[in-house]
Amino acid sequence: NFCRKMVSTSTQIHFAYEAGPCGYGIYRHLTQKGFNCMVAAPSMIPKKSGDRIKNDNRDAAMLARLHRAGDLTAVFVPDAQDEAMRDLSRAREDAVAVAKKAKQRLKAFLLRNSVVFTGRSQWSKTYFRWLADIAMPHPAQQVALQEYIDAVHESLNRVDRLTDQIRQMVAGWRLAPMVSALQAARGVSMVVAVTILAELGDLTRFKKPSQLMAYLGLIPSEHSSGPSIKRGGITKTGNGHARKALVEAAWAYRMQARVSHVLLKRQKDLPKQICRIAWKAQLRLCVRFRKLAAKGKPRQKVVAAIARELSAFLWAIAKQVPSVA
């Protein structure tokens, strides 16, 4: 009713609203009807420091003024299929977090009851066989132990189910060729590639790699004035899910450069140019990791620097993939 009323009294209508938990349903509905709509990034909306009154009417008027002035920054709106893959990858990420917490609770229970595993690797088949043979002194403790063990098994099974679903869904995704191409890079598994593309979309939408780095929040913050230049930690703006996936991938470059049998299998059917870019990334990033670590830089800072440069190599790989529009 509101749209009909506005159309009858106006020649041109623009809609704008803040990105939030309600998703992009309003945006898709309005754009399908032919209206101009923007989903504004809440963190980039200018706000007056002395304005302490907030309500829907004032917010709507403020958004209208800022939109007319061109001071709003639009967020990237994925299409329906990309958003569906994003939901699936985030579901797996949540399942991994639940599994990690279940493992911590089990280990805490064993620790406070002085039950110590003397083997080499935890969470292996040997470890779970050892858990099954534990006999607690009281029946109540035995029940608690079994519930903790079952919780770990259930959470791990959930992660496996979601991982398998991601693998199946990728085959029919429009970004499937780019998922395969990104896996040519060391540390970029199928899950990492899907997470990055589901969160960011087609990487070639960025005109240059520095834009991708800034979007991921991997560039250093800066507070400079005149000749004084002060840089701090990374900005951590933009998409945290994709940034986390890249940081995890960057840890693979702490070792020497080599093409393992797993990586060779992933590169088997890929164009030679993509494989060359992936190898060039290894030659640079593995050496850079060791040099930064040798200078005494904290490991977290080193990994952030490697993740920043890795994003540029992934952008270069994406440019070699035929258009997926």
C-alpha positions in Angstrom: 0.0 0.0 0.0 2.8 2.4 0.9 4.6 1.7 -2.4 1.4 2.2 -4.4 0.8 5.5 -2.7 4.3 6.7 -3.3 4.3 5.6 -7.0 1.1 7.6 -7.6 2.6 10.8 -6.1 6.3 10.6 -7.1 8.3 10.2 -10.2 11.3 8.4 -8.7 11.5 6.4 -5.5 14.6 5.2 -3.7 14.5 2.8 -0.7 17.2 2.3 1.9 17.4 0.3 5.1 20.1 -0.9 7.5 21.5 -4.4 7.2 20.3 -6.6 10.0 19.0 -10.0 11.2 16.0 -9.8 8.8 18.1 -10.6 5.8 17.6 -9.4 2.3 14.0 -10.3 1.7 12.8 -6.7 1.5 15.6 -5.8 -0.9 14.8 -8.7 -3.3 11.1 -8.0 -3.2 11.6 -4.3 -4.0 14.2 -4.8 -6.7 12.0 -7.5 -8.4 9.3 -4.8 -8.5 11.7 -2.5 -10.3 12.4 -0.2 -7.4 15.8 1.2 -6.4 16.9 -0.2 -3.0 20.0 0.0 -0.9 21.0 -2.1 2.1 23.2 0.2 4.1 26.2 -1.0 6.2 25.3 -0.1 9.9 29.0 0.4 10.9 29.5 2.9 8.0 26.5 5.2 8.8 27.6 8.6 10.0 26.3 9.4 13.5 26.4 12.6 15.5 28.2 12.1 18.8 25.7 14.3 20.8 22.6 12.6 19.4 21.2 10.5 22.3 17.7 10.0 21.0 17.0 7.0 18.8 13.6 5.8 17.5 12.2 4.5 14.2 11.0 7.8 12.9 14.3 9.6 13.5 16.3 6.7 12.0 14.1 6.7 8.9 14.5 10.5 8.4 18.3 10.2 9.0 18.7 7.4 6.4 16.7 9.4 3.9 18.9 12.4 4.4 22.1 10.4 4.2 20.9 8.5 1.2 20.1 11.7 -0.7 23.5 13.1 0.2 25.3 9.9 -1.0 26.8 9.2 2.5 25.5 5.7 2.8 27.7 2.6 2.0 25.9 -0.3 0.5 26.6 -3.9 1.6 27.1 -6.6 -0.9 23.8 -8.5 -1.4 24.3 -12.1 -2.6 21.8 -13.8 -4.8 19.5 -16.4 -3.4 21.7 -19.4 -4.2 24.9 -17.8 -2.9 23.1 -16.9 0.4 21.8 -20.5 0.7 25.5 -21.8 0.4 26.4 -19.1 3.0 23.8 -20.4 5.4 25.1 -24.0 4.9 28.8 -23.0 5.5 27.8 -21.0 8.5 25.8 -23.9 9.9 29.0 -26.0 9.6 31.0 -23.3 11.3 28.6 -23.3 14.2 28.7 -27.1 14.4 32.5 -26.9 14.6 32.2 -24.5 17.5 29.8 -26.8 19.3 32.2 -29.7 18.7 35.1 -27.7 20.1 33.1 -26.9 23.2 32.0 -30.5 23.7 35.6 -31.6 23.6 36.6 -29.0 26.1 33.9 -30.1 28.5 35.0 -33.7 28.2 38.6 -32.9 28.8 37.7 -30.7 31.8 35.8 -33.6 33.3 38.7 -36.0 32.9 41.2 -33.4 34.3 39.3 -32.8 37.5 39.0 -36.5 38.0 42.7 -37.1 37.4 42.2 -39.3 34.4 45.1 -38.7 32.0 45.6 -40.0 28.5 49.2 -41.2 27.9 49.0 -41.7 24.1 50.3 -39.4 21.4 47.3 -38.0 19.6 43.9 -37.1 21.1 40.6 -37.5 19.3 41.9 -40.5 17.3 40.4 -44.0 17.2 42.9 -45.0 19.9 41.8 -42.1 22.1 38.1 -43.0 21.8 38.8 -46.7 22.6 40.7 -45.5 25.7 37.7 -43.4 26.7 35.4 -46.4 26.3 37.6 -48.4 28.7 37.6 -45.8 31.5 35.9 -47.0 34.7 34.9 -44.2 37.1 34.7 -45.0 40.9 31.0 -43.9 41.2 28.1 -44.8 38.9 27.0 -41.1 38.7 30.4 -40.2 37.3 30.3 -43.0 34.8 26.9 -41.7 33.5 28.3 -38.2 33.3 31.4 -39.4 31.4 29.3 -41.3 28.9 27.1 -38.3 28.2 30.2 -36.2 27.6 31.5 -38.8 25.2 28.2 -39.1 23.4 28.0 -35.3 23.0 31.4 -35.3 21.3 30.4 -38.1 18.9 27.1 -36.4 18.1 28.8 -33.0 17.4 31.5 -34.6 15.2 28.9 -36.5 13.3 27.0 -33.3 12.7 30.2 -31.6 11.3 30.7 -34.6 9.0 27.1 -34.5 7.7 27.3 -30.8 7.0 30.7 -31.1 5.3 29.3 -33.9 3.1 26.2 -31.7 2.2 28.5 -28.8 1.2 30.5 -31.1 -1.0 27.3 -32.3 -2.7 25.8 -28.8 -3.1 28.9 -27.3 -4.6 28.5 -29.4 -7.8 25.3 -27.5 -8.8 26.6 -24.0 -7.6 27.3 -21.3 -10.1 30.7 -20.7 -8.4 31.7 -24.4 -8.5 34.5 -23.7 -11.1 36.0 -21.0 -8.8 35.8 -23.3 -5.8 37.9 -25.8 -7.7 40.3 -23.1 -8.8 40.9 -21.7 -5.3 41.8 -25.1 -4.0 44.9 -25.0 -6.1 46.4 -22.7 -3.4 48.0 -24.4 -0.4 45.8 -24.3 2.7 42.6 -23.7 0.8 40.5 -26.8 1.3 37.0 -27.3 -0.2 35.4 -25.9 3.0 37.7 -22.8 3.0 37.0 -22.1 -0.6 33.3 -22.4 -0.2 33.3 -20.2 2.9 35.3 -17.5 1.1 33.1 -17.5 -2.0 29.8 -17.9 -0.1 30.7 -14.9 2.1 32.3 -12.7 -0.6 30.7 -13.8 -3.9 32.6 -13.7 -7.1 36.1 -12.4 -6.2 36.5 -10.7 -9.5 33.9 -8.1 -8.5 36.8 -6.4 -6.7 38.7 -4.2 -9.2 42.0 -4.8 -7.5 43.4 -7.0 -4.7 43.8 -4.1 -2.3 40.0 -3.6 -2.3 39.6 -7.2 -1.3 42.2 -6.9 1.5 40.4 -3.8 2.8 37.0 -5.5 2.6 38.3 -8.4 4.6 39.7 -6.1 7.3 43.2 -7.4 6.8 44.9 -4.0 6.2 46.5 -2.2 9.2 44.7 0.6 10.9 46.2 4.0 10.7 46.2 7.2 12.7 48.4 9.7 11.0 48.7 13.5 11.1 51.2 15.5 9.1 54.6 13.8 8.9 53.7 11.5 11.7 52.5 8.1 10.5 51.1 5.6 13.1 49.8 2.2 12.0 48.1 -0.3 14.3 46.6 -3.7 14.1 44.4 -4.9 11.3 41.0 -3.1 11.0 38.9 -6.3 11.3 36.2 -4.6 9.3 34.1 -6.4 6.7 33.3 -10.1 6.7 34.7 -11.9 9.8 33.8 -15.4 8.5 35.9 -15.1 5.4 38.7 -13.5 7.3 38.8 -16.4 9.8 38.9 -18.9 6.9 41.8 -17.1 5.3 43.7 -16.9 8.6 43.3 -20.6 9.0 44.6 -21.2 5.5 47.6 -18.9 6.1 48.9 -21.3 8.8 49.8 -23.8 6.1 52.6 -21.5 4.8 54.7 -21.9 8.0 56.2 -25.0 6.4 58.5 -25.1 3.4 57.1 -24.8 -0.1 56.1 -28.1 -1.7 53.3 -29.7 -3.7 52.0 -32.6 -1.6 50.0 -35.5 -3.1 46.8 -33.9 -1.7 47.5 -30.6 -3.4 48.6 -32.4 -6.6 45.3 -34.2 -6.6 43.3 -30.9 -6.3 45.4 -29.4 -9.1 45.0 -32.3 -11.5 42.4 -30.9 -13.9 43.1 -27.2 -13.4 44.8 -24.9 -16.0 48.5 -24.5 -15.8 48.3 -20.8 -15.3 46.3 -21.3 -12.1 48.8 -23.9 -10.8 51.6 -21.4 -11.6 50.0 -18.7 -9.5 49.5 -21.2 -6.6 53.1 -22.2 -6.8 54.2 -18.5 -6.9 52.1 -17.9 -3.8 53.9 -20.8 -2.0 57.4 -19.5 -3.0 56.6 -16.0 -1.7 54.5 -16.7 1.4 56.5 -19.6 2.8 59.7 -17.5 2.7 57.9 -14.4 4.0 56.4 -16.4 6.9 59.9 -17.6 8.0 61.4 -14.1 7.7 58.7 -12.4 9.7 58.9 -15.1 12.4 62.7 -14.8 12.5 62.4 -11.1 13.2 60.5 -11.9 16.3 57.1 -10.9 15.1 54.2 -12.4 17.1 52.8 -15.5 15.3 49.3 -13.9 15.1 50.7 -10.9 13.3 52.7 -13.0 10.9 49.7 -15.1 10.0 47.5 -12.0 9.5 50.2 -10.6 7.1 50.3 -13.9 5.2 46.5 -14.1 5.0 46.5 -10.5 3.6 48.8 -11.5 0.8 47.1 -14.8 0.2 43.9 -13.0 -0.5 45.6 -11.2 -3.4 46.8 -14.5 -4.9 43.3 -15.9 -4.6 42.0 -12.9 -6.4 44.5 -13.5 -9.2 43.4 -17.1 -9.4 39.8 -16.1 -9.6 40.6 -13.8 -12.5 41.7 -16.9 -14.5 38.3 -18.6 -14.1 35.8 -17.9 -17.0 32.9 -15.6 -16.1 30.4 -17.2 -13.8 27.7 -14.5 -14.1 
